[in-house]
Amino acid sequence: MLKLFSKNEVPSGADWLIVGLGNPGPKYDGTRHNTGFLMIDALAEHFNCEVRRVKFKGLYGKCKIAGQDVVLLKPSTFMNLSGQSVTDAMNFFHLPPERVLLLFDDISLDVGKTRIRLKGSDGGHNGVKNIIYLSGSDRFPRMKIGIGHKPEGWDLADWVLSRFSKDEMKLLAGIAENVIAAAELILGGQADKAMNRFNS
C-alpha cells in the first residue's frame, strides 16, 4: 500500500547517506572509536556542510558530493545502538543499504591504513553489527579506518576509547583526504577505482 505523506512529512530528497560511527559527548572527542565522527567532520568542512541539525537520533547536514544530494550523519545513540539512527534516516529518505556509506574505526588496521568494502559482515564492530541487525542487510558500502592494533596488556575497551598521539593525528589528516576522495569516487559510481586506490 502506498504511504501518503503529509506536507510536513514529505522526505527532503537525498541520493546517499554517509554515516560516521562514534559516541556522542565531549568525553569521547578525539578517541579512536570516534574516528567515524572525525571523518564526517572532514567531509563537512571540505564540502561546506554544517552537521548540526537534530533528527534521526543524531546530528546531520546536507551537501553535494559528486553531483549527488548527500546527508552526512553522526548518530547520537552511542556506538552499540547506531542502527537506530541509521535505519531512521534510511527509512525517511527511502534509501537502500547500497546507498549508505559507513565510516568507522578498525583495530585490525594500522593508523594510516584504510579498507573499502561494498558489503560484508560486521567484522566484530558493534556499531556495524547493530546496523546490520536492525536493517536486515549487510550490503552497506563501508570504509574502515585503521586505529592500530590493541597493544599487549591493554583491555580492548580502554584501547578504542584512548586518544590518538600527535603523530597519529597527523596520519589521520592524510586519511581524511583519502576519505574525501574515496567518497567522491564511490558516490560517482567508481567504487572499484576507490578500492584500487585506497585499500591497503
C-alpha positions in Angstrom: 0.0 0.0 0.0 1.4 3.4 -1.0 2.2 5.5 2.0 0.9 9.1 1.8 2.9 11.8 3.5 1.5 15.0 5.0 3.1 18.3 4.0 5.4 18.1 7.0 6.4 14.5 6.4 7.5 14.5 2.8 11.1 13.5 2.8 13.7 16.0 1.5 15.5 14.3 -1.3 18.7 12.5 -0.7 20.7 10.2 -3.1 23.1 9.0 -0.5 23.6 8.8 3.3 27.2 8.9 4.7 27.4 7.8 8.3 30.3 8.2 10.7 30.2 6.0 13.7 31.2 7.1 17.2 30.0 8.1 20.6 28.4 11.5 21.5 29.7 13.9 24.0 33.0 15.6 24.9 34.1 12.6 26.9 34.7 10.7 23.6 36.0 13.5 21.4 39.2 12.5 19.7 39.1 8.9 20.8 40.0 6.0 18.4 36.4 4.7 18.5 35.2 8.2 17.2 37.2 8.0 14.0 34.0 7.9 12.0 32.9 11.2 13.6 36.3 12.7 12.7 35.8 11.7 9.1 32.3 13.2 8.9 33.8 16.5 10.2 36.4 16.4 7.5 33.8 15.8 4.8 31.6 18.5 6.2 34.4 21.0 6.2 35.5 20.1 2.7 32.0 20.2 1.2 30.9 23.2 3.2 28.2 21.5 5.3 27.2 22.0 8.9 26.3 18.8 10.7 24.2 20.4 13.3 20.6 19.6 12.6 18.9 17.3 15.1 17.0 14.3 13.7 17.2 10.6 13.2 18.6 10.2 16.8 21.7 12.1 15.6 23.1 15.2 14.0 23.0 15.7 10.3 23.7 18.1 7.5 23.2 18.1 3.7 25.7 18.7 0.9 26.6 17.9 -2.7 29.2 15.2 -3.4 30.0 14.1 -7.0 26.7 15.7 -8.1 24.7 13.7 -5.6 22.5 15.0 -2.8 24.1 13.7 0.3 23.2 13.5 4.0 26.1 13.4 6.5 25.0 11.7 9.8 26.6 11.4 13.2 24.4 9.1 15.4 23.9 10.2 19.0 22.7 6.8 20.2 26.1 5.6 21.3 28.0 3.1 19.2 26.2 -0.1 20.1 22.8 1.3 19.0 24.0 3.0 15.8 21.4 1.1 13.8 18.6 3.0 15.4 19.8 6.3 13.9 20.9 4.8 10.6 17.7 3.0 9.9 15.6 6.0 10.9 17.4 8.1 8.2 17.3 5.3 5.7 13.5 5.0 6.1 13.0 8.7 5.9 14.9 9.2 2.7 13.9 5.8 1.2 17.5 4.7 0.8 18.6 1.1 0.3 21.7 -0.2 2.1 23.7 0.1 -1.1 23.4 3.9 -0.9 24.5 4.2 2.7 28.3 4.6 3.1 29.6 3.7 6.6 32.8 5.2 8.0 34.3 3.6 11.1 37.3 2.5 13.1 39.1 -0.8 12.6 41.6 -2.3 15.1 42.9 -4.8 12.6 44.5 -1.9 10.5 47.4 0.3 11.4 46.8 4.0 11.8 47.1 5.5 8.3 45.6 2.4 6.6 42.1 2.1 5.1 40.0 -0.6 3.5 36.9 -0.2 1.4 34.3 -3.0 1.0 30.9 -2.9 -0.7 29.2 -5.4 1.7 30.1 -8.0 4.3 29.9 -9.0 7.9 30.3 -6.7 10.9 33.9 -7.8 11.5 33.3 -7.7 15.2 32.4 -4.0 15.2 29.4 -3.4 17.5 28.2 -0.3 15.7 28.1 -2.1 12.3 26.6 -5.2 14.0 23.6 -3.2 15.2 23.2 -1.5 11.8 23.1 -4.9 10.0 20.8 -6.4 12.7 18.2 -3.6 12.5 18.3 -3.1 8.8 18.4 -6.8 8.0 21.1 -6.3 5.4 24.9 -6.4 5.2 25.0 -4.7 1.8 26.4 -1.4 3.1 29.5 0.0 1.4 32.0 0.8 4.1 35.3 2.4 4.6 37.3 1.1 7.5 39.9 3.4 9.0 42.8 1.9 10.9 43.2 2.9 14.6 46.0 0.5 15.4 46.2 -3.0 16.9 45.5 -3.3 20.6 48.8 -3.3 22.5 49.6 -6.3 24.6 48.2 -5.9 28.1 45.5 -3.4 27.1 41.8 -4.0 27.6 40.0 -3.6 24.2 37.5 -1.1 25.6 40.3 1.0 27.1 42.2 0.9 23.8 39.4 2.0 21.5 38.5 4.8 23.9 42.1 6.0 24.2 43.2 9.1 22.2 45.5 9.3 19.3 49.0 10.6 19.7 50.1 13.8 17.9 51.9 11.7 15.2 48.9 9.6 14.7 46.7 12.7 14.3 49.0 13.8 11.5 48.4 10.5 9.8 44.7 10.9 10.2 44.8 14.2 8.4 46.1 12.4 5.4 43.4 9.7 5.8 40.7 12.3 5.8 41.9 13.5 2.4 41.6 9.9 1.2 38.1 9.5 2.7 37.0 12.6 0.8 38.5 11.4 -2.5 37.1 7.9 -1.9 33.6 9.2 -1.2 33.6 11.2 -4.4 34.6 8.1 -6.4 32.1 5.8 -4.7 29.2 8.2 -5.0 30.2 8.9 -8.6 29.8 5.2 -9.4 33.6 4.3 -9.3 33.8 2.1 -6.3 36.2 -0.2 -7.9 38.6 2.7 -8.6 38.2 3.8 -5.0 39.1 0.3 -3.7 42.1 0.1 -6.1 43.5 3.4 -4.8 42.7 3.3 -1.1 42.7 -0.3 0.0 45.9 -1.0 2.0 
